[in-house]
């Protein structure tokens, strides 16, 4: 199981996704925007957030091979905590009653303060998961932390490009699997 196997599974009608998957993950070394840890942590956290067993099975081994044990765990932690935070903060933001924004969240999210890796990497992974989960408030928050830490817009964009392609591949392959099961 690998990136090549995932690309070969993408149907011809989604050729753009195959090309984009190759460029955002397969050729990512050539652009140098993200470190290997940032790249593969983003890939793993997005594969989890995309909720596709096939995509996760195909991308996880390569991510694990390219990440330290600490980074591997932190990327999974980013996906987990953002699954909670994205629902909570998106809902609070979408409710028309602004009083919800003044209430204490009361949710544990200690991993954000101590992720076990560089804070910038964890923030990048959290931003990418937030892109998949569609939480504008979380996107703004993580982007501001990254920019304040000196991360360029190109790196931030690279993270949400990875998120968009991984999510699109997951949707496409899961739809094809559902149609084939009929």
NORURLIN-V726034 format. One record per residue. N is the residue number from 1. RES is the residue in three letters. SS is DSSP state (a for helix, b for strand, c for the rest). OMEGA is omega in degrees with one decimal (* if undefined). Layout:
n = (N	N)
res = (RES	RES)
ss = (SS	SS)
omega = (OMEGA	OMEGA)
//
This chain:
n = (1	2	3	4	5	6	7	8	9	10	11	12	13	14	15	16	17	18	19	20	21	22	23	24	25	26	27	28	29	30	31	32	33	34	35	36	37	38	39	40	41	42	43	44	45	46	47	48	49	50	51	52	53	54	55	56	57	58	59	60	61	62	63	64	65	66	67	68	69	70	71	72	73	74	75	76	77	78	79	80	81	82	83	84	85	86	87	88	89	90	91	92	93	94	95	96	97	98	99	100	101	102	103	104	105	106	107	108	109	110	111	112	113	114	115	116	117	118	119	120	121	122	123	124	125	126	127	128	129	130	131	132	133	134	135	136	137	138	139	140	141	142	143	144	145	146	147	148	149	150	151	152	153	154	155	156	157	158	159	160	161	162	163	164	165	166	167	168	169	170	171	172	173	174	175	176	177	178	179	180	181	182)
res = (UNK	UNK	UNK	UNK	UNK	UNK	UNK	UNK	UNK	UNK	UNK	UNK	UNK	UNK	UNK	UNK	UNK	UNK	UNK	UNK	UNK	UNK	UNK	UNK	UNK	UNK	UNK	UNK	UNK	UNK	UNK	UNK	UNK	UNK	UNK	UNK	UNK	UNK	UNK	UNK	UNK	UNK	UNK	UNK	UNK	UNK	UNK	UNK	UNK	UNK	UNK	UNK	UNK	UNK	UNK	UNK	UNK	UNK	UNK	UNK	UNK	UNK	UNK	UNK	UNK	UNK	UNK	UNK	UNK	UNK	UNK	UNK	UNK	UNK	UNK	UNK	UNK	UNK	UNK	UNK	UNK	UNK	UNK	UNK	UNK	UNK	UNK	UNK	UNK	UNK	UNK	UNK	UNK	UNK	UNK	UNK	UNK	UNK	UNK	UNK	UNK	UNK	UNK	UNK	UNK	UNK	UNK	UNK	UNK	UNK	UNK	UNK	UNK	UNK	UNK	UNK	UNK	UNK	UNK	UNK	UNK	UNK	UNK	UNK	UNK	UNK	UNK	UNK	UNK	UNK	UNK	UNK	UNK	UNK	UNK	UNK	UNK	UNK	UNK	UNK	UNK	UNK	UNK	UNK	UNK	UNK	UNK	UNK	UNK	UNK	UNK	UNK	UNK	UNK	UNK	UNK	UNK	UNK	UNK	UNK	UNK	UNK	UNK	UNK	UNK	UNK	UNK	UNK	UNK	UNK	UNK	UNK	UNK	UNK	UNK	UNK	UNK	UNK	UNK	UNK	UNK	UNK)
ss = (c	c	a	a	a	a	a	a	a	c	c	a	a	a	a	a	a	a	a	a	a	a	a	a	a	a	c	a	a	a	a	c	c	c	c	a	a	a	a	a	a	a	a	a	a	a	a	a	a	c	c	c	a	a	a	a	a	a	a	a	a	a	a	a	a	a	c	c	a	a	a	a	a	a	a	a	a	a	a	a	a	a	a	a	a	a	a	a	a	a	a	a	a	a	c	c	c	a	a	a	a	a	c	c	c	c	c	c	c	a	a	a	a	c	c	c	c	c	a	a	a	a	a	a	a	a	a	a	a	a	a	a	a	c	c	a	a	a	a	a	a	a	a	a	a	a	a	a	c	c	c	c	a	a	a	a	a	a	a	a	a	a	a	a	a	a	a	a	a	a	a	a	a	a	a	a	a	a	a	a	c	c)
omega = (-174.6	176.0	179.6	178.4	178.6	179.3	-178.9	179.0	-177.5	-177.7	-177.3	-178.6	179.7	-178.3	178.8	178.8	178.6	179.3	-179.9	177.3	177.5	-177.8	-177.3	178.5	-174.2	-178.7	-174.7	179.3	-175.0	-178.6	174.1	-178.8	-180.0	172.5	177.2	179.6	178.6	-179.9	-173.3	172.6	175.8	178.8	-177.4	-178.4	178.3	177.3	176.2	-177.4	-178.8	172.9	179.1	179.1	-178.2	179.9	178.8	179.1	-177.4	-173.6	-175.3	-178.0	180.0	176.1	-179.2	179.4	-177.1	-179.0	170.3	176.8	179.7	-179.9	177.1	179.0	-179.1	178.4	176.2	177.2	178.1	178.6	-177.6	-175.7	179.5	173.8	177.4	-175.3	-178.4	177.1	-177.3	-175.1	176.1	179.6	179.6	179.2	-176.0	178.1	-177.0	179.8	-177.1	-179.9	178.5	178.7	179.8	-179.0	177.5	-180.0	178.9	178.8	177.3	175.5	-177.5	-176.7	178.6	179.3	-178.2	-174.4	-178.7	175.8	175.3	-178.1	-179.5	-179.5	-179.8	177.9	178.8	179.0	178.7	177.0	-178.3	177.5	178.5	176.3	178.5	-176.3	172.5	178.3	-178.9	-179.4	178.1	177.4	179.4	-177.7	-178.0	178.2	179.4	177.6	179.8	-179.0	178.5	178.6	177.5	178.0	-178.2	178.8	-179.8	179.2	177.6	179.7	179.0	179.2	-179.1	168.8	177.3	179.6	-176.5	-178.7	178.6	179.2	-179.2	177.6	179.2	-179.6	-177.1	-178.4	177.6	177.3	179.0	177.6	178.1	-179.8	-180.0	-178.1	-177.6	*)
//
